[in-house]
Amino acid sequence: MGAITDVPGVRVGHQQKSGDGWLTGVTVVLPPPGTCGSVDVQGGGPATHETDALDPTTLVSAVDAVVLTGGSAYGLASAAGAQRWCEENGRGFAVPGGVVPIVPAAAIFDLGRGGDFSARPTADMGYAATAAAAAQTEGHDVGRGNVGAGTGAVMARTYKGGVGTASVTLENGVVVGAIAVVNALGLPLTPPGNREPSARSVVPPHEPPNLASSAREPGSRGPTLDARFRVPDSPSGGAAPPPLNTTLVVVATNAVLDVAECKRTAAASHAGIARALNPSHTLADGDTVFCLATGAVALDRSDEAARQLSLITLQSAAADVVRSAILDGVASAAAISTPAGDYGVFGAR
Protein backbone atom coordinates (compact mmCIF):
# COMPACT_ATOMS: atom_id res chain seq x y z
CA MET A 1 0.00 0.00 0.00
CA GLY A 2 2.69 2.50 0.96
CA ALA A 3 2.01 6.05 2.11
CA ILE A 4 2.14 9.60 0.84
CA THR A 5 5.38 9.98 2.80
CA ASP A 6 7.07 7.62 0.31
CA VAL A 7 7.39 10.80 -1.75
CA PRO A 8 10.75 12.15 -0.52
CA GLY A 9 10.45 15.26 1.62
CA VAL A 10 6.71 14.95 2.32
CA ARG A 11 5.64 14.72 5.95
CA VAL A 12 2.25 14.42 7.65
CA GLY A 13 1.11 15.51 11.10
CA HIS A 14 -2.15 14.89 12.95
CA GLN A 15 -3.82 16.59 15.88
CA GLN A 16 -7.18 15.51 17.26
CA LYS A 17 -9.51 15.72 20.24
CA SER A 18 -12.14 13.23 21.36
CA GLY A 19 -14.30 12.94 24.44
CA ASP A 20 -16.06 15.68 26.45
CA GLY A 21 -18.06 16.62 23.35
CA TRP A 22 -15.09 16.54 20.97
CA LEU A 23 -14.69 14.33 17.92
CA THR A 24 -12.62 16.21 15.36
CA GLY A 25 -9.10 16.95 14.27
CA VAL A 26 -6.59 18.36 11.80
CA THR A 27 -4.19 16.73 9.34
CA VAL A 28 -1.36 18.75 7.78
CA VAL A 29 0.68 17.72 4.75
CA LEU A 30 4.02 19.52 4.86
CA PRO A 31 5.97 19.31 1.60
CA PRO A 32 9.58 20.40 1.04
CA PRO A 33 10.17 24.09 0.28
CA GLY A 34 9.51 25.08 -3.31
CA THR A 35 6.84 22.45 -3.91
CA CYS A 36 4.46 23.36 -6.72
CA GLY A 37 0.75 22.78 -6.23
CA SER A 38 -2.80 23.22 -7.40
CA VAL A 39 -6.30 21.98 -6.56
CA ASP A 40 -9.49 20.79 -8.19
CA VAL A 41 -12.86 21.00 -6.43
CA GLN A 42 -15.65 18.87 -7.90
CA GLY A 43 -18.04 18.45 -4.97
CA GLY A 44 -21.14 20.60 -4.75
CA GLY A 45 -20.67 21.65 -1.11
CA PRO A 46 -17.01 22.51 -0.46
CA ALA A 47 -15.52 24.31 2.53
CA THR A 48 -12.13 25.60 1.39
CA HIS A 49 -9.50 28.27 2.04
CA GLU A 50 -6.94 29.82 -0.36
CA THR A 51 -7.83 27.49 -3.22
CA ASP A 52 -8.11 30.41 -5.67
CA ALA A 53 -4.41 31.14 -5.08
CA LEU A 54 -3.57 27.75 -6.60
CA ASP A 55 -5.13 28.51 -9.99
CA PRO A 56 -2.58 28.29 -12.84
CA THR A 57 -3.36 31.88 -13.86
CA THR A 58 -2.37 33.38 -10.48
CA LEU A 59 0.96 34.70 -9.20
CA VAL A 60 2.11 32.06 -6.75
CA SER A 61 3.12 28.52 -7.70
CA ALA A 62 4.58 27.19 -4.44
CA VAL A 63 2.55 25.60 -1.63
CA ASP A 64 3.95 25.65 1.90
CA ALA A 65 1.44 23.30 3.58
CA VAL A 66 -1.99 21.80 3.00
CA VAL A 67 -4.47 21.61 5.86
CA LEU A 68 -7.26 19.03 5.96
CA THR A 69 -9.58 19.68 8.86
CA GLY A 70 -12.81 18.85 10.57
CA GLY A 71 -15.22 21.51 11.76
CA SER A 72 -16.69 22.51 8.41
CA ALA A 73 -16.12 26.20 7.62
CA TYR A 74 -15.34 26.89 11.29
CA GLY A 75 -12.46 24.42 11.16
CA LEU A 76 -10.73 26.40 8.43
CA ALA A 77 -9.41 28.55 11.29
CA SER A 78 -6.85 25.79 11.79
CA ALA A 79 -5.08 26.96 8.62
CA ALA A 80 -4.05 30.12 10.48
CA GLY A 81 -2.08 27.97 12.91
CA ALA A 82 -0.29 26.17 10.09
CA GLN A 83 0.45 29.53 8.51
CA ARG A 84 1.86 30.81 11.80
CA TRP A 85 4.21 27.83 12.03
CA CYS A 86 5.38 28.40 8.46
CA GLU A 87 6.03 32.09 9.12
CA GLU A 88 8.04 31.31 12.25
CA ASN A 89 10.17 28.96 10.17
CA GLY A 90 10.68 31.33 7.25
CA ARG A 91 8.49 29.44 4.80
CA GLY A 92 6.31 31.43 2.43
CA PHE A 93 6.11 33.84 -0.47
CA ALA A 94 8.75 36.48 0.07
CA VAL A 95 7.47 40.05 0.43
CA PRO A 96 9.09 43.19 1.87
CA GLY A 97 9.44 42.64 5.60
CA GLY A 98 8.83 38.90 5.70
CA VAL A 99 6.98 36.01 4.08
CA VAL A 100 3.37 35.13 3.39
CA PRO A 101 2.90 31.35 3.70
CA ILE A 102 0.63 29.78 1.10
CA VAL A 103 -1.48 27.34 3.11
CA PRO A 104 -4.64 26.14 1.35
CA ALA A 105 -7.14 24.15 3.35
CA ALA A 106 -10.30 22.11 3.00
CA ALA A 107 -12.74 20.91 5.64
CA ILE A 108 -15.14 18.05 6.26
CA PHE A 109 -18.41 18.41 8.13
CA ASP A 110 -18.19 16.71 11.53
CA LEU A 111 -19.88 19.35 13.68
CA GLY A 112 -21.62 17.89 16.72
CA ARG A 113 -20.51 14.31 16.15
CA GLY A 114 -18.84 14.23 19.54
CA GLY A 115 -21.90 15.77 21.18
CA ASP A 116 -20.83 19.45 21.25
CA PHE A 117 -21.51 21.50 18.12
CA SER A 118 -19.02 24.15 19.25
CA ALA A 119 -16.12 21.67 19.58
CA ARG A 120 -14.23 22.32 16.37
CA PRO A 121 -10.55 22.65 15.30
CA THR A 122 -8.70 25.80 16.28
CA ALA A 123 -5.63 27.63 15.05
CA ASP A 124 -3.65 26.06 17.87
CA MET A 125 -4.60 22.60 16.62
CA GLY A 126 -3.45 23.54 13.14
CA TYR A 127 -0.14 24.76 14.55
CA ALA A 128 0.31 21.55 16.55
CA ALA A 129 -0.41 19.35 13.52
CA THR A 130 2.12 21.30 11.43
CA ALA A 131 4.76 21.07 14.15
CA ALA A 132 4.08 17.34 14.42
CA ALA A 133 4.62 16.95 10.67
CA ALA A 134 7.86 18.91 10.79
CA ALA A 135 9.18 16.72 13.61
CA GLN A 136 8.74 13.53 11.58
CA THR A 137 11.62 11.70 9.91
CA GLU A 138 11.95 10.98 6.20
CA GLY A 139 9.55 8.28 5.00
CA HIS A 140 7.74 8.02 8.33
CA ASP A 141 4.66 5.93 8.94
CA VAL A 142 1.40 7.85 8.66
CA GLY A 143 -1.39 7.52 11.20
CA ARG A 144 -4.51 6.01 9.68
CA GLY A 145 -8.15 5.68 10.63
CA ASN A 146 -9.56 7.75 13.50
CA VAL A 147 -6.80 10.34 13.53
CA GLY A 148 -6.42 13.95 12.47
CA ALA A 149 -9.14 15.15 10.15
CA GLY A 150 -10.51 11.60 10.08
CA THR A 151 -11.36 11.61 13.79
CA GLY A 152 -14.97 12.66 13.24
CA ALA A 153 -15.39 11.36 9.70
CA VAL A 154 -18.29 9.05 8.84
CA MET A 155 -19.71 7.54 5.64
CA ALA A 156 -23.33 7.65 4.56
CA ARG A 157 -24.21 8.99 8.03
CA THR A 158 -23.87 5.40 9.28
CA TYR A 159 -20.34 3.99 9.16
CA LYS A 160 -17.08 5.32 10.54
CA GLY A 161 -14.74 6.90 8.01
CA GLY A 162 -11.17 7.96 8.51
CA VAL A 163 -7.73 8.75 7.11
CA GLY A 164 -6.09 6.45 4.56
CA THR A 165 -2.94 6.65 2.48
CA ALA A 166 -1.19 4.79 -0.34
CA SER A 167 1.60 5.17 -2.89
CA VAL A 168 3.11 3.65 -6.01
CA THR A 169 6.52 3.93 -7.67
CA LEU A 170 6.58 4.00 -11.46
CA GLU A 171 9.27 2.50 -13.68
CA ASN A 172 10.78 5.93 -14.34
CA GLY A 173 11.37 6.52 -10.63
CA VAL A 174 8.38 8.80 -10.16
CA VAL A 175 6.62 8.25 -6.85
CA VAL A 176 2.94 9.10 -6.53
CA GLY A 177 1.30 9.09 -3.11
CA ALA A 178 -2.04 10.14 -1.70
CA ILE A 179 -3.72 10.74 1.63
CA ALA A 180 -7.51 10.80 1.91
CA VAL A 181 -10.04 11.81 4.54
CA VAL A 182 -13.18 9.76 3.92
CA ASN A 183 -16.35 11.51 5.10
CA ALA A 184 -18.47 10.62 2.09
CA LEU A 185 -22.16 10.46 1.32
CA GLY A 186 -21.45 7.30 -0.68
CA LEU A 187 -20.19 3.86 0.29
CA PRO A 188 -17.24 1.83 -1.05
CA LEU A 189 -17.63 -0.03 -4.31
CA THR A 190 -15.17 -2.68 -3.09
CA PRO A 191 -15.04 -4.42 0.30
CA PRO A 192 -12.54 -2.51 2.50
CA GLY A 193 -10.14 -5.43 2.83
CA ASN A 194 -9.88 -5.90 -0.95
CA ARG A 195 -7.98 -2.97 -2.45
CA GLU A 196 -6.90 -4.92 -5.54
CA PRO A 197 -7.49 -5.42 -8.38
CA SER A 198 -8.23 -1.93 -9.59
CA ALA A 199 -11.82 -0.79 -9.34
CA ARG A 200 -11.81 -0.60 -13.12
CA SER A 201 -12.21 -4.38 -13.07
CA VAL A 202 -15.56 -4.13 -11.26
CA VAL A 203 -17.01 -3.73 -14.77
CA PRO A 204 -15.12 -5.93 -17.27
CA PRO A 205 -13.11 -3.94 -19.86
CA HIS A 206 -15.06 -2.94 -22.97
CA GLU A 207 -18.30 -4.33 -21.52
CA PRO A 208 -20.81 -1.59 -20.62
CA PRO A 209 -22.70 -2.13 -17.38
CA ASN A 210 -26.16 -3.56 -17.96
CA LEU A 211 -28.04 -1.10 -15.79
CA ALA A 212 -31.47 -2.25 -16.95
CA SER A 213 -30.65 -5.86 -16.08
CA SER A 214 -29.23 -4.75 -12.77
CA ALA A 215 -32.48 -2.97 -11.96
CA ARG A 216 -34.58 -6.03 -12.83
CA GLU A 217 -32.37 -8.76 -11.41
CA PRO A 218 -30.86 -7.93 -8.02
CA GLY A 219 -27.54 -9.68 -7.58
CA SER A 220 -26.94 -10.45 -11.25
CA ARG A 221 -24.59 -7.51 -11.75
CA GLY A 222 -24.60 -6.04 -8.27
CA PRO A 223 -27.30 -4.30 -6.24
CA THR A 224 -30.32 -2.72 -7.81
CA LEU A 225 -30.17 0.88 -8.91
CA ASP A 226 -32.26 1.91 -5.95
CA ALA A 227 -29.94 0.12 -3.52
CA ARG A 228 -26.78 1.41 -5.16
CA PHE A 229 -27.79 5.03 -4.69
CA ARG A 230 -29.75 4.78 -1.46
CA VAL A 231 -28.27 6.58 1.54
CA PRO A 232 -28.67 4.52 4.74
CA ASP A 233 -30.97 5.74 7.45
CA SER A 234 -29.62 7.85 10.28
CA PRO A 235 -27.96 5.71 12.99
CA SER A 236 -30.18 7.33 15.59
CA GLY A 237 -33.25 5.89 13.87
CA GLY A 238 -34.89 9.29 13.75
CA ALA A 239 -35.29 11.77 10.95
CA ALA A 240 -32.15 11.89 8.84
CA PRO A 241 -30.17 15.14 9.11
CA PRO A 242 -29.19 17.05 5.99
CA PRO A 243 -26.37 15.15 4.24
CA LEU A 244 -23.14 17.08 4.73
CA ASN A 245 -20.21 15.11 3.42
CA THR A 246 -16.80 15.33 1.81
CA THR A 247 -13.83 13.28 0.66
CA LEU A 248 -10.61 15.28 0.88
CA VAL A 249 -7.43 14.15 -0.87
CA VAL A 250 -3.86 15.32 -1.22
CA VAL A 251 -1.86 13.74 -4.04
CA ALA A 252 1.91 14.20 -3.95
CA THR A 253 4.62 13.28 -6.43
CA ASN A 254 8.35 13.80 -6.79
CA ALA A 255 7.89 14.59 -10.49
CA VAL A 256 8.57 17.97 -12.06
CA LEU A 257 5.16 19.50 -12.79
CA ASP A 258 4.08 23.08 -13.33
CA VAL A 259 0.93 24.52 -11.80
CA ALA A 260 -1.24 23.72 -14.82
CA GLU A 261 -0.02 20.11 -14.79
CA CYS A 262 -0.72 19.89 -11.06
CA LYS A 263 -4.22 21.20 -11.73
CA ARG A 264 -4.78 18.60 -14.42
CA THR A 265 -3.41 15.84 -12.18
CA ALA A 266 -5.74 16.88 -9.37
CA ALA A 267 -8.67 16.76 -11.79
CA ALA A 268 -7.67 13.32 -13.09
CA SER A 269 -7.31 12.06 -9.52
CA HIS A 270 -11.01 12.59 -8.90
CA ALA A 271 -11.52 9.41 -10.94
CA GLY A 272 -10.08 7.56 -7.94
CA ILE A 273 -12.87 8.91 -5.74
CA ALA A 274 -15.47 7.74 -8.26
CA ARG A 275 -13.84 4.29 -8.45
CA ALA A 276 -13.88 3.92 -4.68
CA LEU A 277 -17.19 5.47 -3.61
CA ASN A 278 -20.71 5.42 -4.97
CA PRO A 279 -22.19 7.94 -5.32
CA SER A 280 -19.45 10.56 -5.38
CA HIS A 281 -19.19 14.25 -6.31
CA THR A 282 -22.78 14.89 -5.31
CA LEU A 283 -24.35 18.23 -4.49
CA ALA A 284 -23.97 17.24 -0.83
CA ASP A 285 -20.25 16.37 -1.10
CA GLY A 286 -17.34 18.80 -0.94
CA ASP A 287 -14.96 16.47 -2.79
CA THR A 288 -11.61 18.23 -3.20
CA VAL A 289 -8.21 17.04 -4.46
CA PHE A 290 -4.94 18.92 -4.01
CA CYS A 291 -1.85 17.99 -6.04
CA LEU A 292 1.70 18.70 -4.88
CA ALA A 293 4.82 18.20 -7.02
CA THR A 294 8.22 18.41 -5.32
CA GLY A 295 10.12 18.60 -8.62
CA ALA A 296 12.87 16.07 -7.90
CA VAL A 297 12.41 13.78 -10.93
CA ALA A 298 12.10 15.06 -14.50
CA LEU A 299 9.58 13.47 -16.82
CA ASP A 300 10.44 12.46 -20.36
CA ARG A 301 9.61 15.52 -22.45
CA SER A 302 11.90 14.69 -25.36
CA ASP A 303 9.01 15.22 -27.76
CA GLU A 304 5.29 15.90 -27.54
CA ALA A 305 4.32 12.24 -27.61
CA ALA A 306 6.73 11.45 -24.78
CA ARG A 307 5.43 14.39 -22.74
CA GLN A 308 1.84 13.30 -23.11
CA LEU A 309 2.61 9.67 -22.29
CA SER A 310 4.55 10.70 -19.17
CA LEU A 311 1.73 12.87 -17.88
CA ILE A 312 -1.02 10.38 -18.69
CA THR A 313 0.89 7.60 -16.94
CA LEU A 314 1.41 9.73 -13.84
CA GLN A 315 -2.19 10.92 -13.75
CA SER A 316 -3.57 7.41 -14.21
CA ALA A 317 -1.38 6.23 -11.34
CA ALA A 318 -2.63 9.14 -9.22
CA ALA A 319 -6.25 8.07 -9.71
CA ASP A 320 -5.43 4.49 -8.72
CA VAL A 321 -3.52 5.63 -5.63
CA VAL A 322 -6.41 7.87 -4.57
CA ARG A 323 -8.76 4.90 -4.77
CA SER A 324 -6.38 2.80 -2.67
CA ALA A 325 -6.00 5.58 -0.09
CA ILE A 326 -9.77 5.90 0.27
CA LEU A 327 -10.26 2.17 0.75
CA ASP A 328 -7.38 2.21 3.25
CA GLY A 329 -9.19 4.92 5.20
CA VAL A 330 -12.35 2.82 5.24
CA ALA A 331 -10.47 -0.31 6.34
CA SER A 332 -8.49 1.58 9.02
CA ALA A 333 -11.49 3.25 10.68
CA ALA A 334 -12.60 2.02 14.09
CA ALA A 335 -16.16 1.97 15.43
CA ILE A 336 -17.09 4.69 17.87
CA SER A 337 -20.03 5.69 20.08
CA THR A 338 -20.73 9.26 21.10
CA PRO A 339 -23.74 11.17 22.46
CA ALA A 340 -24.53 12.00 18.82
CA GLY A 341 -24.70 8.40 17.60
CA ASP A 342 -23.08 5.02 17.08
CA TYR A 343 -20.89 4.57 14.01
CA GLY A 344 -19.81 1.06 13.10
CA VAL A 345 -17.19 -0.33 10.76
CA PHE A 346 -18.19 -0.80 7.15
CA GLY A 347 -18.17 -4.46 6.14
CA ALA A 348 -18.10 -5.75 9.74
CA ARG A 349 -20.08 -8.90 10.37
N, C-alpha and C positions, 0 to 999 in steps of 0.2 A: 504493500500500500504506500509506504513512504509518508512524507510530510512536506508541507510548504517550505520548511526549513532545510530541505535538501537543496534548495536554491542557495548557493553560497552567499553569505552576508545577510540573509533574511532571518529575522528573529520575531518571536511572538510572545506577548505577555498577556496574562489574564488577571482580572480582579473581580471579585464577586462578593455578594452578601446574601445570606439566606437565614430564615428564622426571624422571629419578632416582626413579622409583616413583610420581610424582604424576600425577594426571589428574582434577582436581576444581576447584571454584571456588564463588564467591558472587556473587549479583546482588542489589542493593538498589534498591528503588523508594522514592524520597524525595519525598513529596507536600508541598504547601505547608502551613504550620501551620493547624490547625483542620479538616483534612480528616476527613470522616466515613467510617467503613468497617465492613465485616463480611466474613464468609467462609462458604463452603459446602463441606463435604467429602463427596464421594460415592464415593471409592475405598475399597476394602476393607482397604488396608494403608497408612494414612497415617503420616507422621512429622511432627508439628506442634508448635508452641510458641505459647502465649498465644491460641489460637483461641477458647477459652471466653470470654475477655474481650470478644470482638466480638459476642457474642450480643445481640440487641435487648433482652433483659430485664436486662442488666447495667448497671453504673453509667457506664462510660466509653463515649463515642461517637467520640472522635477517635483517629486512628491516626497515629503519628509516622513510621514507616517500615515497610516490609515486606521481609523477608529471604527470598530463595529460595536454597537452598544444596544442594551435594552433601554426601556423607558420611553419608547416612542419619541416624539419631538422633544420632550423634556430631557431625555437622555443624551441628546446632542450636546448638552452642556459639558459632557465628558471630554469632548474634543478640545475644549479650552485648556484642560489639564495636560493633554498630550502636547498641545502647542507650547504651553509654559515649559515643559521639560525640554522640548526641542530648542526653544530660545535660550534657556540656561546652558545648553550644550553647543550653542553656536550653529545650529542647523536651521536653515531657512533661506529664503530669497533675500539676497543682500540689498539693503537700502541704506541711505545715509543715516548713520547713527545706530545701526544694528541689523537684525534680520527679521523677516516675516516668515515663520514656518508655514508651509503648505500642508495642511492636515485635513483632508476630506474625511467625512464620516457618514455612516448610515445606521439607522436604528430599526430594531424590531419592536413590535407592540407586545409588552409583557406587563403592562400596568395592572396592579391589583392581584397578580397571580400568587403573591405571597400573603395576601390578605390586606395589605395597606396600599392604597392607590398612590399615596404620596411617596412611597419608597422607590426611588428611581436613581440611576447613576448620576454622580456628581463630577465636577471638575477634578476633585481630589482622587476619585477612583480612576479617572482617565490618566492622571499623572502617575498613579501607582502602577497601572497596567503598562504604561510606557517605560517606566523605570525597571519593571520586572523584565520586559523584553530586552532592554539594553544590558541587563545583568546576565543574560543567557550566553552560553558558549556556542560556538559554531556548530551547526547541524544538530541542535538540541531536540529532544523529544518535545512534542507539543501536547498539552493537555487536551483531552477530548471529552465529549459528553456534556455533563452538567457543570460546565466551567465558563467563566467569562461571559460573553454575550449569550451563550447557550444556557445559562443558568435557569432562566425563566421561559425558555423556548418550548413550544408545544406544536403538535401537528393536528390539523383538522379539529382543533378544540378538544381533542380527546387523548392523544398519545404524547408522551414526552419527546421533545426534540432536543437538539444539542449541537455541539461543535464537532465537526469532522474535518479530516485533512488527508491529502494523498499527493503523490508525485509520480512522475515518469521521467526517465532519461532517454533521449532520442539517440540515434546512431551517430549524429553529428556532434554529440556532446552537449546539446541543449537540454537543460533541465526545466521542466514545467511542473509547478506545484500549485495547489489550491487549498484554501481553508474556507469552510462553509459554516454558516449559522442557520440551522434548519428550524424555521418557525412558520411552516407553510400551511396554506389552506388545504393543499392536496396531500395525498399519501404516496408512499413509494410504489413504483411499478414493479420492483424486484424485491424479494424477501431480504431483510437487512443483512443476513449472514452470507448472501450470495452476491458479491460485487462483480463477478465475472460469469459468463462472458459479457461483452458490452451490451448495453440496453438496446443497441440497434438490432440484436438478434432476437428480441422479443417478437418482432414481426420478421419472418424470413426475408432475405434480400430479394428485391424485385417482385415480391408478392404483396399486393395492396391488402390492407386489413379488410376483412369482410364484415363491415359494421352492421349491415342488415342481418346477416346470419347471427352475429353476436347478440343482436337485440332479440332475435327469435329463439335462440338456442343457448341458454345460459350454460357456461362451462365449455362450449365447443371451441371458442377462441378466447376465452377469458370471461369476465363478468359482463352482465348486460350493460347497455349504455346508461341506464338509470343508476345502476350500482357503481359504475366507474366514476360517475361525476357527482354522486351523492356525498354531501358532507355529513359525517356522523353527528348524532345528537349531542347536545351539551352534556359533559360528564355529571353535572349536577342533577340532570333529569328534568330541569325546568325549561323555561323558554330560552332558546339559544341566543347568546349575545351577538351583536354585529360582528361578522368575521373580520378580524384585523390581523393580518398575517404578512410574513416576509421571509424570503430566503436571501441571505446576504453572502456574497462570495468575494474573496480576493484571490486572483490568479497572479502568480509571480513566475518569472523566467529569467535566466541568466543571458538570454539572447539580446542582441542589439536591436532595439525597436525604437522608432520615433513615436511621437504622440498619436499621430493618425493610425499607425499600426497597432499601438496599444488599444486605441478606441475600437478598431476592427476586431482585435482579439477578444476584448471584453464582450463585444456583441456576439461573436461566434460562440463564446463560452456559455451563453444562455441556453444553447442547445443541450448542454449537460444538465441544466435544471429540468428541461422538458423531458429528457430521457429518464430522469430519476423520479420525478414527481408528477402526479396527475390528479387534478389539473394544475397547471402552473401559469404564471404571468396573468393572473386574473385581475379584475378591477379591484379586488380586495387584497391583493398581494403587492408588496413593495419591492419586488425582486430586483436586485441591484448587483452588478458585477464590476469590480475594479480590476484593472490589469497593471502590474508593475513590471518593468524591464530593467534589470541592473546593468545591462550593456557589457557583459564580460565575454560573450562568445558571438563572433560575427556569423551571420547567415551567408549562405552562398548567394551572391548577387552578381555573379559573373555575366549573366545576361537576363533578359526579362523572364524567360521561361524558368530559369533557376530561381529567380527571386520569388516568383509566384508559387512555385513548388515548395520552397522553404517556408513561406508564410502559411500556406494551406496546411502543410504537415504540422507546423507548430499549433495552429489554431484548432485543428482537428484533435490533436493531443490534449489541448486545453479543455475542450468540451468533455472528453472522456475523463479527465482528471477531476473536473467539477462534479460529474456524476458520481465518481468514486468517493469524493470527499463528502457529498451529501449522504450517500448510503452509509458511510463511516459514522457520520454524525447521528444517524438514526440508530445504528447498531450500538453506539457507545453511550447512548442516553440511558439514564437510570430512572425508574419509577419514583414518583414523589407525591406526597399528600400535603396539602396546605389548607388553610381555612377557605380558600377559594375553590378548591376541588381536588380530585384525585386523578393523576395522570399516569397511566400505565405505559409499558414498553410495547411498541409496535411489534407484532409477530409472536408475542409471548403466548404460551399455551397455559 
